[in-house]
Amino acid sequence: MHNDRLDTLTDYPFDRLRSLLRGIDPPSAVPPVLMHIGEPKHQPPALIAPIVAEHADDWRRYPPPNGTPAFRETVVAWLNRRYRLPAGMLDPDRHVALVAGTREALFLTALATVPTAKRGRRPAVLMPNPFYQVYVGAAEIAGAEAVLLPASAANGFQPDLATVSPELLDRTALVYLNSPANPQGSVADLAQLCAAIRLARDHDFMLAVDECYAEIYTADPPPGGLEACATLAGGCANVLVFHSLSKRSSAPGLRSGFVAGDPDFIARFMRLRQYAGALVPLPVVAASAALWRDEAHVEANRALYREKFALAGDLLGDHPATRPAGGFYLWLDVGDGEAAARRLWAEAAIQVMPGTYLARDQAGGNPGAAYIRAALVHDLDTTSDAITRLNHVLAGRLA
């Protein structure tokens, strides 16, 4: 016996890429550069190790499900500073949940919000297309219909909820938004976020705003879901935001993040996590709180990404993909992403992700088919070498 909902899931993008490149030997004269995965390679902040060591005795303790009061208070203080929230809008004990990385939280959110039926019909979960793969997996495992909304150049790479019919919104249980978006680097402005919140409250669905790249931006700080809540009545009702230390602090191995927002959801979510969630060890919680308090390492991290995007602009020319509003990806239109990925590996030892693996077919085709995603996560010298090689292979092919 097995859960047949798993059968609806296609192969994960990295599995598909391995199959695409199987049998291709990259040139041996140059070192391979893996740009297909968004794993930060910057040096993690030095403060992590001594704080973990200082709390070594806590390895002997089972960690509490929601971390420590000090951690939650630090998160609220950071959210208040970052998004200029009014004092008292967030209660550390009611509005914040510690999670072992936001992948877990984004997945469990669907399990916590999708009912058996909504208004007598199969619930829907809406998400952008292209999308972070966890969204569709969570929706389908939860028994919902995953509904993909185009997020292409035509609409600024952000889904337009205004185009969704009232009938579909009425059976929607959850909407995932991603700002800044992976892979496109697009940002939803404050007006878009406010409009989405109004729809969530009018049609009684949960709006999950994935803000994991919010601290990596090339110009202005991206607005956030709680910032939009602060401009509207209703507190945090129907709204969740997700943040992680993986990208902000170049610490993906720490597996530490949080979800904040609707207090009724947070209570239900914590009940679910007691059964299904991975607990975050107390030494990691202490280091996480210190990272949320410190901005110096974040500013240095952001400056390095900006330098790499400027380098990409110099090497690739004045291409829109070299100036994303946020995130650390190049989203390059190369005509045929799979063909480009094979050529780049065969001719330049560069691995990139075909955009078609980050999206699904819908009317008009696959919105990622023409693209490749390349993560600018390496040091400057490696990045310069990789983009030079990429440009050499794809010269004249970038749209």
C-alpha positions as CSV (number, residue, x, y, z in Angstrom):
1,M,0.0,0.0,0.0
2,H,1.1,3.6,-0.6
3,N,-0.2,7.1,-0.6
4,D,-1.2,7.5,-4.3
5,R,-1.1,11.3,-4.0
6,L,2.7,10.9,-4.3
7,D,2.2,9.5,-7.7
8,T,0.9,12.9,-9.0
9,L,4.3,14.5,-8.3
10,T,6.8,14.7,-11.1
11,D,10.5,14.1,-10.6
12,Y,12.2,16.8,-8.6
13,P,14.1,19.4,-10.7
14,F,17.5,18.1,-9.6
15,D,16.6,14.6,-10.6
16,R,15.5,15.7,-14.0
17,L,18.7,17.7,-14.5
18,R,20.8,14.6,-13.7
19,S,18.9,12.7,-16.3
20,L,19.3,15.4,-18.8
21,L,23.1,15.6,-18.4
22,R,23.6,11.8,-18.0
23,G,26.3,10.6,-20.4
24,I,27.7,14.1,-21.1
25,D,31.4,14.5,-20.1
26,P,32.3,18.1,-19.3
27,P,35.7,19.4,-20.5
28,S,38.5,18.4,-18.2
29,A,40.6,21.5,-18.8
30,V,38.4,23.7,-16.6
31,P,36.9,23.1,-13.1
32,P,33.2,22.5,-13.1
33,V,31.0,25.3,-11.6
34,L,27.6,24.2,-10.2
35,M,25.2,27.1,-10.6
36,H,22.0,25.0,-10.8
37,I,21.3,25.1,-7.0
38,G,20.7,28.1,-4.8
39,E,23.1,27.0,-2.0
40,P,24.9,30.1,-0.7
41,K,28.7,29.7,-0.7
42,H,29.6,32.9,1.2
43,Q,31.4,32.4,4.4
44,P,28.9,32.1,7.3
45,P,29.1,34.7,10.0
46,A,31.9,34.0,12.5
47,L,29.6,34.6,15.5
48,I,27.8,31.2,14.9
49,A,30.5,28.9,16.2
50,P,31.3,30.5,19.6
51,I,27.6,30.9,20.4
52,V,26.9,27.2,19.6
53,A,30.0,26.2,21.7
54,E,28.8,28.4,24.6
55,H,25.5,26.6,24.7
56,A,27.1,23.1,24.4
57,D,25.3,21.9,27.6
58,D,22.0,22.4,25.8
59,W,22.8,19.4,23.4
60,R,21.7,17.3,26.4
61,R,18.2,18.8,26.4
62,Y,15.2,18.2,24.1
63,P,14.5,21.6,22.6
64,P,11.0,23.1,23.2
65,P,8.8,23.1,20.1
66,N,8.8,26.8,19.7
67,G,12.3,27.7,20.7
68,T,12.9,30.3,23.5
69,P,11.1,33.5,24.5
70,A,14.4,35.3,23.7
71,F,14.3,34.0,20.1
72,R,10.7,34.9,19.5
73,E,11.2,38.4,21.0
74,T,14.3,38.9,18.8
75,V,12.2,37.9,15.7
76,V,9.5,40.4,16.6
77,A,12.0,43.1,17.1
78,W,13.6,42.4,13.7
79,L,10.2,42.4,11.9
80,N,9.3,45.7,13.6
81,R,12.6,47.3,12.4
82,R,12.7,45.8,9.0
83,Y,9.1,46.5,8.0
84,R,8.4,49.5,10.3
85,L,5.5,47.8,12.1
86,P,3.6,49.6,14.8
87,A,4.6,48.7,18.4
88,G,2.3,45.9,19.8
89,M,1.2,44.6,16.4
90,L,3.0,41.3,17.0
91,D,3.0,39.3,20.2
92,P,6.1,37.0,20.4
93,D,4.0,34.2,21.9
94,R,1.1,34.4,19.5
95,H,2.4,35.5,16.2
96,V,5.7,33.6,15.7
97,A,6.7,30.0,15.2
98,L,10.3,28.7,15.0
99,V,10.9,26.2,12.2
100,A,13.7,24.0,11.0
101,G,14.1,25.9,7.7
102,T,11.2,27.3,5.8
103,R,10.9,24.4,3.4
104,E,9.3,22.5,6.3
105,A,7.0,25.4,7.2
106,L,5.8,26.0,3.6
107,F,5.0,22.3,3.3
108,L,3.2,21.9,6.6
109,T,1.2,25.1,6.0
110,A,-0.8,23.3,3.4
111,L,-1.5,20.4,5.8
112,A,-2.6,22.9,8.4
113,T,-4.9,24.9,6.1
114,V,-6.4,22.7,3.4
115,P,-9.8,21.3,4.5
116,T,-11.4,18.1,3.1
117,A,-13.7,20.4,1.1
118,K,-14.4,24.1,0.9
119,R,-17.9,25.2,0.1
120,G,-18.7,21.6,-0.9
121,R,-15.9,21.4,-3.5
122,R,-12.3,20.3,-3.8
123,P,-10.1,22.9,-2.3
124,A,-7.6,24.8,-4.5
125,V,-4.1,26.0,-3.7
126,L,-2.9,28.8,-5.9
127,M,0.8,29.5,-6.7
128,P,2.9,31.2,-9.3
129,N,4.2,29.4,-12.4
130,P,7.3,29.0,-12.3
131,F,7.2,28.0,-8.6
132,Y,9.3,26.7,-5.7
133,Q,8.7,23.0,-6.0
134,V,7.5,22.6,-2.3
135,Y,4.4,24.6,-3.1
136,V,3.0,22.1,-5.6
137,G,4.1,19.1,-3.6
138,A,2.4,20.5,-0.4
139,A,-0.8,21.2,-2.3
140,E,-1.1,17.8,-3.8
141,I,-0.1,15.8,-0.7
142,A,-2.8,17.9,1.2
143,G,-5.4,16.7,-1.4
144,A,-5.9,20.1,-3.0
145,E,-5.9,21.1,-6.6
146,A,-2.7,22.9,-7.4
147,V,-3.7,25.9,-9.6
148,L,-0.8,27.6,-11.4
149,L,-1.0,31.3,-12.2
150,P,1.4,32.6,-14.9
151,A,4.3,34.6,-13.6
152,S,6.0,35.7,-16.9
153,A,7.6,38.8,-18.3
154,A,4.1,39.9,-19.5
155,N,3.0,40.4,-15.9
156,G,6.3,41.4,-14.3
157,F,7.0,37.8,-13.2
158,Q,4.4,38.0,-10.4
159,P,1.0,36.2,-10.6
160,D,-2.1,38.5,-11.1
161,L,-4.7,37.4,-8.6
162,A,-7.1,39.9,-10.1
163,T,-7.5,37.5,-13.1
164,V,-8.7,34.7,-10.9
165,S,-12.5,34.1,-11.0
166,P,-14.6,34.6,-7.8
167,E,-15.7,30.9,-8.1
168,L,-12.1,29.7,-7.9
169,L,-11.2,32.1,-5.1
170,D,-14.2,30.8,-3.1
171,R,-12.8,27.3,-3.0
172,T,-9.2,28.4,-2.5
173,A,-7.7,27.4,0.8
174,L,-4.2,28.7,0.4
175,V,-2.3,31.0,-1.9
176,Y,1.5,31.0,-2.1
177,L,3.3,34.2,-3.2
178,N,7.0,34.4,-3.5
179,S,8.6,37.8,-3.2
180,P,11.4,38.2,-4.2
181,A,10.6,35.3,-6.5
182,N,12.7,32.2,-7.1
183,P,13.8,32.0,-9.9
184,Q,12.8,35.4,-11.5
185,G,13.9,37.8,-8.8
186,S,10.7,39.8,-9.1
187,V,9.1,41.7,-6.2
188,A,5.4,42.2,-5.3
189,D,4.9,45.9,-4.5
190,L,2.9,47.1,-1.5
191,A,-0.3,47.6,-3.5
192,Q,-0.1,44.1,-4.9
193,L,0.3,42.7,-1.4
194,C,-2.6,44.7,0.0
195,A,-4.8,43.6,-2.8
196,A,-3.9,40.0,-2.2
197,I,-4.7,40.4,1.6
198,R,-8.1,41.9,0.8
199,L,-8.9,38.9,-1.4
200,A,-7.7,36.5,1.3
201,R,-10.1,38.0,3.8
202,D,-13.0,38.4,1.4
203,H,-12.8,34.8,0.3
204,D,-11.4,33.3,3.5
205,F,-8.1,31.7,2.4
206,M,-4.6,31.9,3.8
207,L,-2.0,34.0,2.1
208,A,1.5,32.6,2.5
209,V,4.1,35.1,1.5
210,D,7.5,33.4,1.0
211,E,10.0,36.1,1.8
212,C,13.2,34.0,2.1
213,Y,15.1,36.2,-0.3
214,A,13.9,39.5,1.2
215,E,17.3,40.6,2.5
216,I,19.1,40.1,-0.9
217,Y,18.1,43.0,-3.2
218,T,19.8,45.2,-5.7
219,A,18.1,48.5,-5.0
220,D,15.2,49.1,-2.6
221,P,14.3,46.7,0.2
222,P,11.3,44.6,-0.9
223,P,8.0,45.3,1.0
224,G,6.6,42.5,3.0
225,G,3.3,40.9,3.9
226,L,3.2,42.1,7.4
227,E,4.1,45.6,6.2
228,A,1.0,45.4,4.0
229,C,-1.1,44.2,7.0
230,A,0.0,47.2,9.0
231,T,-1.6,49.5,6.3
232,L,-4.9,47.6,6.5
233,A,-7.3,46.9,9.3
234,G,-7.6,43.4,10.6
235,G,-4.1,42.8,12.1
236,C,-2.4,39.6,10.7
237,A,-5.6,37.7,9.9
238,N,-5.3,35.4,6.9
239,V,-1.6,36.3,6.3
240,L,1.7,34.4,7.0
241,V,5.2,35.4,6.1
242,F,8.2,33.0,6.0
243,H,11.9,34.0,6.6
244,S,15.1,31.9,6.8
245,L,18.7,32.3,7.7
246,S,19.8,30.3,4.8
247,K,20.0,33.1,2.3
248,R,20.1,36.1,4.7
249,S,23.0,34.8,6.6
250,S,24.6,32.3,4.2
251,A,23.8,29.6,6.8
252,P,21.7,26.9,5.0
253,G,23.1,24.2,7.1
254,L,21.8,25.8,10.3
255,R,18.2,24.9,9.2
256,S,16.6,27.8,11.0
257,G,13.7,30.1,10.1
258,F,10.4,31.3,11.2
259,V,6.8,31.8,10.1
260,A,4.9,34.8,11.5
261,G,1.4,36.1,11.1
262,D,-2.2,35.0,11.8
263,P,-2.3,33.9,15.5
264,D,-5.0,31.3,15.0
265,F,-3.0,29.6,12.3
266,I,0.2,29.8,14.5
267,A,-1.6,27.9,17.3
268,R,-2.8,25.2,14.8
269,F,0.6,25.1,13.2
270,M,2.4,24.5,16.5
271,R,-0.1,21.7,17.3
272,L,0.8,20.0,13.9
273,R,4.5,20.6,14.5
274,Q,4.3,18.7,17.8
275,Y,3.5,15.6,15.7
276,A,5.4,16.3,12.4
277,G,7.9,19.0,12.8
278,A,11.6,18.8,13.3
279,L,12.7,20.6,16.5
280,V,15.5,23.1,16.4
281,P,18.3,22.4,18.9
282,L,18.8,25.0,21.6
283,P,22.4,25.9,20.6
284,V,21.1,26.6,17.1
285,V,18.3,28.7,18.5
286,A,20.7,30.8,20.4
287,A,22.9,31.3,17.4
288,S,19.8,32.1,15.3
289,A,18.7,34.8,17.7
290,A,22.2,36.4,17.4
291,L,22.0,36.4,13.6
292,W,18.6,38.1,13.6
293,R,20.0,40.8,15.9
294,D,23.1,41.5,13.7
295,E,22.8,43.5,10.5
296,A,26.5,44.0,9.6
297,H,26.9,40.5,8.1
298,V,23.7,41.0,6.2
299,E,24.9,44.2,4.6
300,A,28.2,42.7,3.7
301,N,26.4,39.7,2.2
302,R,24.1,41.9,0.2
303,A,27.0,44.1,-1.1
304,L,28.7,41.0,-2.4
305,Y,25.7,39.8,-4.3
306,R,25.3,43.3,-5.8
307,E,28.9,43.2,-6.9
308,K,28.3,39.9,-8.7
309,F,25.2,41.2,-10.4
310,A,27.2,44.2,-11.6
311,L,29.8,41.9,-12.9
312,A,27.2,39.9,-14.7
313,G,25.9,43.1,-16.3
314,D,29.4,43.9,-17.5
315,L,29.9,40.5,-19.0
316,L,26.5,39.8,-20.4
317,G,25.5,43.3,-21.5
318,D,22.5,45.4,-20.5
319,H,20.3,42.4,-19.9
320,P,17.2,42.7,-17.6
321,A,18.1,39.4,-15.8
322,T,21.3,41.0,-14.5
323,R,19.3,43.5,-12.5
324,P,16.7,41.5,-10.6
325,A,14.9,43.3,-7.8
326,G,15.9,40.6,-5.4
327,G,17.3,37.1,-4.9
328,F,20.6,35.8,-6.3
329,Y,19.6,34.2,-9.6
330,L,20.1,35.1,-13.2
331,W,16.9,34.2,-15.1
332,L,18.1,34.2,-18.7
333,D,16.0,33.8,-21.8
334,V,18.1,31.5,-24.1
335,G,15.4,30.2,-26.4
336,D,15.6,26.6,-25.2
337,G,16.6,26.1,-21.6
338,E,17.2,22.3,-21.8
339,A,19.4,22.6,-24.9
340,A,21.4,25.4,-23.3
341,A,21.9,23.4,-20.1
342,R,23.3,20.5,-22.1
343,R,25.6,22.8,-24.1
344,L,26.9,24.6,-21.1
345,W,27.8,21.4,-19.4
346,A,29.3,19.8,-22.5
347,E,31.3,22.8,-23.6
348,A,32.0,24.8,-20.5
349,A,31.5,22.5,-17.4
350,I,28.8,24.9,-16.1
351,Q,25.6,23.4,-14.6
352,V,22.5,25.5,-14.7
353,M,18.8,24.7,-14.2
354,P,16.5,24.6,-17.2
355,G,13.6,26.8,-16.5
356,T,11.1,24.2,-17.7
357,Y,11.9,22.1,-14.7
358,L,10.8,24.9,-12.4
359,A,7.4,25.3,-14.0
360,R,4.5,23.2,-15.4
361,D,2.9,23.3,-18.8
362,Q,-0.3,25.3,-19.1
363,A,-2.2,27.1,-21.9
364,G,0.4,28.8,-24.1
365,G,3.1,26.3,-23.1
366,N,5.6,26.1,-20.2
367,P,6.5,29.6,-19.0
368,G,10.0,28.5,-18.0
369,A,10.9,26.6,-21.2
370,A,13.0,29.4,-22.8
371,Y,15.0,30.1,-19.6
372,I,17.9,28.9,-17.6
373,R,18.4,29.7,-13.9
374,A,22.0,30.3,-12.8
375,A,22.7,31.0,-9.1
376,L,25.4,33.6,-8.3
377,V,26.4,32.0,-5.1
378,H,30.1,31.5,-5.6
379,D,33.0,33.9,-4.8
380,L,33.8,36.7,-7.2
381,D,36.6,35.0,-9.1
382,T,34.6,31.8,-9.7
383,T,31.5,33.9,-10.7
384,S,33.5,35.9,-13.1
385,D,35.0,32.8,-14.7
386,A,31.7,31.0,-14.9
387,I,29.8,33.9,-16.5
388,T,32.6,34.4,-19.0
389,R,32.3,30.8,-20.0
390,L,28.5,31.0,-20.1
391,N,28.6,34.0,-22.3
392,H,31.1,32.4,-24.6
393,V,28.8,29.4,-25.2
394,L,25.6,31.4,-25.4
395,A,26.9,34.5,-27.2
396,G,24.1,35.9,-29.4
397,R,21.5,33.6,-27.9
398,L,20.4,35.8,-24.9
399,A,17.0,37.3,-25.7
